[in-house]
Amino acid sequence: MEHHHMSAKALKCSFAMKKVEYLGHFISRNGVETDSKKIEDVAKWNIPTSVKDLRSFLGLARYYRKFVKSYAVISKPLTNLLKKGVFTWNQEANKAFEKLKVALTTALVLALPNFSKQFTVETYGSNDGIGQFSCMKIILLPILAGPWVQNNRSCQYMRKNC
């Protein structure tokens, strides 16, 4: 390291760890998992009573969206409430809120892709959103999820073996 004019502070270094915390996630040989403290916060979250409360909840939920299959579709009723002058909590919003909480609190460990083995990339789309994930044996590896842009709402499904 000295040869390349680099240094490391020993107090900030960890070696041979079985699990490492990084940006609100834990990374281990099994893959990437959520921070259990943050997920406990999600489980205890009260029903939002204002746009500010809803933004706070969706901000935390969005950070962990890669752990939730069809995140964009599940959260769409909530994101619709963020539009100016639209915030009125209803049964659809409540259902989406509870479904999102359950999905986040039962999140799986994301496996890292093994490029030496064959895996399948699958995409899905509907009128409300798009998503993509990779399958390796029975392990799901989410790659992308998001709502459709208003003028791009065609529905397609594609499967590709890699």
C-alpha positions as CSV (number, residue, x, y, z in Angstrom):
1,M,0.0,0.0,0.0
2,E,2.8,2.4,0.8
3,H,4.3,1.8,-2.6
4,H,1.0,3.3,-4.1
5,H,0.9,6.1,-1.5
6,M,-2.1,4.6,0.3
7,S,-2.8,4.2,3.9
8,A,-5.4,2.5,6.2
9,K,-6.4,3.4,9.7
10,A,-6.2,0.1,11.8
11,L,-9.2,1.1,13.9
12,K,-11.4,1.3,10.8
13,C,-10.3,-2.0,9.3
14,S,-11.9,-5.4,9.8
15,F,-10.4,-8.7,8.5
16,A,-11.8,-12.2,8.3
17,M,-15.3,-11.1,9.4
18,K,-18.2,-13.5,8.8
19,K,-20.7,-10.6,8.4
20,V,-20.0,-6.9,7.5
21,E,-22.3,-4.0,7.9
22,Y,-22.4,-1.7,4.9
23,L,-24.8,1.2,4.2
24,G,-27.7,-0.3,6.1
25,H,-27.1,-3.8,4.8
26,F,-25.3,-6.8,6.1
27,I,-23.0,-8.7,3.7
28,S,-22.0,-12.3,4.3
29,R,-21.1,-15.4,2.3
30,N,-24.8,-16.1,2.0
31,G,-25.5,-12.7,0.3
32,V,-26.9,-9.3,1.2
33,E,-29.5,-8.9,3.9
34,T,-31.4,-6.0,5.5
35,D,-30.5,-4.4,8.8
36,S,-32.8,-6.0,11.4
37,K,-33.0,-2.7,13.4
38,K,-34.4,-0.8,10.5
39,I,-36.8,-3.6,9.7
40,E,-38.1,-3.5,13.3
41,D,-38.8,0.3,12.7
42,V,-40.8,-0.6,9.6
43,A,-42.8,-3.2,11.6
44,K,-43.7,-0.6,14.3
45,W,-44.5,2.2,11.8
46,N,-47.9,3.8,12.4
47,I,-50.3,4.7,9.6
48,P,-49.1,7.9,8.0
49,T,-51.3,10.9,8.8
50,S,-49.6,13.4,6.4
51,V,-47.6,13.5,3.2
52,K,-44.5,14.1,5.3
53,D,-45.1,10.9,7.3
54,L,-45.8,9.0,4.1
55,R,-42.6,10.3,2.4
56,S,-40.6,9.2,5.5
57,F,-42.0,5.7,5.3
58,L,-41.6,5.3,1.6
59,G,-38.1,6.7,1.8
60,L,-37.1,3.8,4.2
61,A,-39.1,1.3,2.2
62,R,-37.6,2.4,-1.1
63,Y,-34.1,1.9,0.3
64,Y,-34.9,-1.8,0.8
65,R,-37.0,-2.1,-2.4
66,K,-34.6,-4.7,-4.0
67,F,-35.6,-7.1,-1.2
68,V,-39.3,-6.9,-2.2
69,K,-40.6,-8.6,-5.4
70,S,-43.0,-6.2,-7.2
71,Y,-42.1,-3.3,-4.9
72,A,-43.3,-0.7,-7.5
73,V,-46.7,-2.4,-8.0
74,I,-47.2,-2.8,-4.2
75,S,-46.3,0.8,-3.4
76,K,-48.1,2.5,-6.3
77,P,-51.3,3.4,-4.2
78,L,-49.0,5.0,-1.7
79,T,-46.9,6.9,-4.2
80,N,-50.1,8.2,-5.8
81,L,-51.0,9.9,-2.5
82,L,-47.8,12.0,-2.8
83,K,-49.3,14.0,-5.6
84,K,-50.2,17.6,-4.7
85,G,-53.7,17.8,-3.0
86,V,-54.4,14.0,-3.2
87,F,-53.5,12.8,0.3
88,T,-56.6,11.1,1.6
89,W,-55.9,7.8,3.4
90,N,-58.2,5.1,2.1
91,Q,-58.7,1.4,2.2
92,E,-56.5,0.8,-0.9
93,A,-53.7,2.8,0.7
94,N,-54.1,0.9,4.0
95,K,-53.9,-2.4,2.2
96,A,-50.8,-1.3,0.3
97,F,-49.2,0.0,3.5
98,E,-49.7,-3.3,5.4
99,K,-48.7,-5.4,2.4
100,L,-45.4,-3.4,2.0
101,K,-44.7,-3.7,5.8
102,V,-45.2,-7.5,5.6
103,A,-43.0,-7.7,2.5
104,L,-40.2,-5.7,4.1
105,T,-40.3,-7.5,7.4
106,T,-40.1,-10.9,5.8
107,A,-37.4,-10.0,3.3
108,L,-35.1,-12.7,2.1
109,V,-31.3,-12.7,1.9
110,L,-30.2,-11.6,-1.6
111,A,-27.7,-14.0,-3.1
112,L,-24.9,-12.7,-5.2
113,P,-24.8,-14.0,-8.7
114,N,-22.3,-16.7,-9.6
115,F,-21.2,-16.0,-13.1
116,S,-19.6,-19.4,-13.4
117,K,-23.1,-21.0,-13.4
118,Q,-26.0,-20.6,-15.7
119,F,-28.8,-18.4,-14.5
120,T,-32.0,-16.9,-15.9
121,V,-32.9,-13.3,-16.1
122,E,-36.7,-12.7,-16.1
123,T,-38.5,-9.4,-16.6
124,Y,-42.1,-8.6,-15.9
125,G,-44.3,-5.7,-16.6
126,S,-47.9,-4.6,-16.1
127,N,-49.9,-1.4,-16.4
128,D,-48.5,-0.3,-13.1
129,G,-44.8,-1.2,-13.0
130,I,-41.8,-3.1,-14.3
131,G,-39.4,-5.5,-12.6
132,Q,-36.6,-7.8,-13.3
133,F,-34.9,-10.6,-11.4
134,S,-32.5,-13.3,-11.9
135,C,-33.0,-17.0,-11.0
136,M,-30.1,-19.3,-10.1
137,K,-31.5,-22.6,-8.9
138,I,-34.3,-21.4,-6.5
139,I,-32.5,-18.2,-5.5
140,L,-34.0,-14.9,-6.6
141,L,-31.7,-12.0,-7.4
142,P,-33.7,-8.8,-7.8
143,I,-32.1,-6.4,-10.3
144,L,-34.6,-3.7,-11.2
145,A,-38.0,-2.5,-10.1
146,G,-39.9,0.7,-10.8
147,P,-43.1,2.3,-11.8
148,W,-43.9,2.9,-15.5
149,V,-43.4,6.3,-16.9
150,Q,-47.0,7.5,-17.9
151,N,-46.5,7.3,-21.7
152,N,-44.6,4.0,-21.6
153,R,-47.2,1.5,-20.3
154,S,-47.0,-1.5,-22.7
155,C,-46.8,-5.0,-21.2
156,Q,-44.0,-7.4,-22.0
157,Y,-42.4,-10.5,-20.5
158,M,-39.0,-11.7,-21.5
159,R,-36.9,-14.7,-20.3
160,K,-33.2,-15.1,-21.2
161,N,-30.8,-17.7,-20.1
162,C,-27.4,-16.4,-19.3
